[in-house]
Amino acid sequence: MSLVEVVDDLLALEDLAEQESDPDRRRSLDLVRTHLVDRDLGAKVSEVALLLGLSHPTVRAWMSVGVLQTRGGAAPARVSVVSLAEVKRAVDLLREHHQDRDLLVGVMRHLRDRSVLAIDGVEGGFEDIAAGRVAPLSDDLLEELTVPSVRKRLSGSS
């Protein structure tokens, strides 16, 4: 099985699990994906570069900043196939919308946003907003929700 097929299978399993309404079937799909991942020996930098359409130095740079997760203990360094699948999805989406210019930044934002959306309750919050169930954001609530560095910027302090 080629690396492209493994990555495509991981993405297909993730898509199927996200669309599945039956929790048992969703868990089953996630389990199959986990088993596939457990057999992952990682992808070579050259394979990753070819699959993503990037240069070897760019792949290594993305590995060093943590966008592409490395497979622990591998020498030479290898990229986790799960990480590669997530990054490939983001790269493909950005390229589909002709946003190649700052690809690293776009990929990082996409991965961050996907991880936030996976947090329990976030999806329900969007459903509340869509249904018009919102509450005004008072100063007290804003104070409670923001971290100190954000509070400082919002208040204009230096």
C-alpha positions in Angstrom: 0.0 0.0 0.0 1.4 3.4 -1.0 1.7 6.4 1.3 -0.9 8.2 -0.8 -3.4 5.4 -0.3 -2.7 5.3 3.4 -3.3 9.1 3.7 -6.4 8.9 1.6 -7.8 6.0 3.7 -7.1 8.0 6.9 -8.9 11.0 5.5 -11.8 8.9 4.3 -12.2 7.2 7.7 -12.2 10.6 9.4 -14.8 11.9 7.0 -17.0 8.8 7.5 -16.7 9.1 11.3 -17.6 12.8 11.2 -20.8 12.1 9.2 -21.9 9.1 11.2 -24.8 9.8 13.6 -24.6 6.4 15.4 -22.1 6.8 18.2 -21.2 3.1 18.1 -20.4 3.2 14.4 -18.5 6.4 14.9 -16.4 4.7 17.6 -15.9 1.7 15.4 -14.6 3.9 12.5 -12.3 5.8 14.9 -11.0 2.4 16.2 -10.2 1.3 12.6 -8.4 4.6 12.0 -6.5 4.1 15.3 -5.4 0.6 14.3 -4.2 1.9 10.9 -2.3 4.7 12.7 -0.7 2.2 15.2 1.0 0.4 12.2 2.4 3.8 11.0 6.1 3.8 10.7 6.1 7.3 9.5 6.8 8.9 6.1 10.2 9.9 4.8 10.8 13.6 4.2 11.1 13.0 0.5 7.7 11.2 0.4 6.1 14.0 2.4 7.6 16.7 0.1 6.3 14.8 -3.0 2.8 14.3 -1.5 2.4 17.9 -0.4 4.1 19.5 -3.3 6.7 21.1 -1.1 10.5 21.2 -1.0 12.5 19.1 1.4 13.7 22.2 3.3 10.1 23.4 3.7 9.0 19.9 5.0 11.9 20.0 7.5 10.9 23.6 8.5 7.3 22.5 9.1 8.6 19.6 11.2 10.7 21.9 13.3 7.8 24.2 14.1 5.5 21.3 14.8 3.1 21.6 12.0 4.2 18.1 10.8 4.6 15.8 13.8 7.5 13.5 13.7 7.4 9.9 14.6 9.3 9.5 17.8 12.6 7.5 17.8 12.9 7.4 14.0 16.3 8.1 12.5 16.4 9.7 10.1 13.3 11.7 11.1 10.0 10.6 9.8 6.6 12.3 9.7 3.6 10.8 11.4 1.1 9.7 8.8 -1.8 11.1 10.8 -0.1 14.4 11.0 0.6 14.2 7.2 -3.1 13.5 6.5 -4.3 16.5 8.6 -1.8 18.8 6.9 -2.6 17.4 3.4 -6.3 18.2 4.0 -5.4 21.8 5.0 -2.9 22.2 2.1 -5.4 20.9 -0.4 -8.2 23.1 0.9 -6.0 26.2 0.8 -4.7 25.4 -2.7 -8.3 24.8 -3.9 -9.1 28.4 -2.9 -5.8 29.7 -4.4 -4.3 30.6 -1.1 -0.8 29.3 -1.6 1.0 32.5 -0.7 1.4 32.0 3.1 0.8 28.3 3.1 2.4 27.6 6.5 0.3 30.2 8.2 -2.8 29.0 6.5 -2.2 25.4 7.5 -1.4 26.4 11.1 -4.7 28.4 11.3 -6.7 25.5 9.7 -5.3 23.0 12.2 -5.9 25.3 15.1 -9.5 25.9 14.0 -10.2 22.2 13.5 -8.9 21.4 17.0 -11.0 24.2 18.5 -14.1 22.9 16.7 -13.4 19.4 18.2 -13.8 20.7 21.8 -17.0 19.5 23.4 -19.7 22.1 23.3 -18.3 24.3 20.6 -20.6 22.9 17.9 -23.6 23.4 20.2 -22.6 27.0 20.7 -22.7 27.6 17.0 -26.1 26.0 16.9 -27.3 28.4 19.6 -26.0 31.4 17.7 -27.7 30.2 14.5 -30.9 29.7 16.4 -30.7 33.2 17.9 -30.1 32.0 21.4 -27.4 34.5 22.4 -26.7 36.6 25.5 -25.1 40.0 25.6 -21.4 39.9 26.5 -21.2 41.9 29.7 -17.9 43.4 30.9 -17.9 40.9 33.8 -18.3 38.0 31.5 -15.6 39.3 29.1 -13.3 39.6 32.1 -14.0 36.0 33.1 -13.5 34.6 29.6 -10.3 36.4 28.6 -6.8 35.6 29.6 -4.7 38.3 31.2 -2.6 39.1 28.0 -5.8 39.5 26.0 -7.4 41.7 28.7 -4.4 43.9 28.5 -4.7 44.4 24.8 -8.4 45.0 25.0 -8.1 47.6 27.6 -5.3 49.4 25.6 -2.7 49.0 28.5 0.9 48.4 27.6 
